[in-house]
Amino acid sequence: MKRVAFLVAVFLVLAGPAVARTATPHASPTPVTPSRAPAPLPPQPPSAPSPAAARPAPPLPMLPSVARVRVESGRDRLLVFEDVNLPRGQWQSGGLDLFVAFGAPGTPIAMDARLVAALPSSEGVSVDSEGAAVALELAPRVPPSANLLLGTRRMAGVILHLREADLRRAFTASGAAVLRMRILLSAPVSDPAGSRDVVLRLGAPQGTPLTLEAIEVVSIDRDRPFTRVEARLCGPDADTRPLAVRGRPSGSIATPSDAAPIDPSQVVRHGSDDLCIRWWSK
């Protein structure tokens, strides 16, 4: 129990406040809003689905893109940041329910999301942009009431409930919003060669693959700096050429020499693509 408390404290220091727990060792996973402690969801009668669950979601009013995927590797934890751009598009009113599927190595230990305004700058939205907390709801697959954002319809994941007021505030400020997700995972087990990897879901809402703009991979364990990092699309139709990876400026990041990495935004995407990232440490 002392070790569990210690790990929770370490994560809170690392990831900051407003982290929603998605699983516990002795209880059913319980989605929460980031500003309060975990609490069980009220049970739904199996024969009486909620009105929201019975109402099909309208088509997504915009074409999102994945602005940034960032992986921070620690000694026994992995923290993933994923920023999804949401231009205003044809949005006029109403909230959005978006489904995000889990990748690998498995169900997150914790996860939260915030909606921030996409204020223009040379480096995109500031990391310190607080925005509005987004409520999360665990789901075994995407329901009819939600739009698929990342992953496929048969995967388990979370529904992100974006409120109309928060969307309107972001769109009024800049004409575009960014959905910023943080995902805490257990560190992947290393293979005999000493590498670890993670699989992150990309998406193709309504059949159009999302553009992936930037990949960042850094080590936050000073005792285990990276010696090599690879990122590729993976899937039955994927273009598997190496993708360019941004690393911490002072870090040592090396990519394979047999092929020059290409910008993620220039690679041909397919709806079945995932993003596979592998790294080696000293």
Summary of the structure (lengths in Angstrom):
residues: 282
radius of gyration: 18.7
end to end distance: 30.7
largest distance: 58.4
contacts: 852
relative contact order: 0.18
helix: 12%
strand: 35%
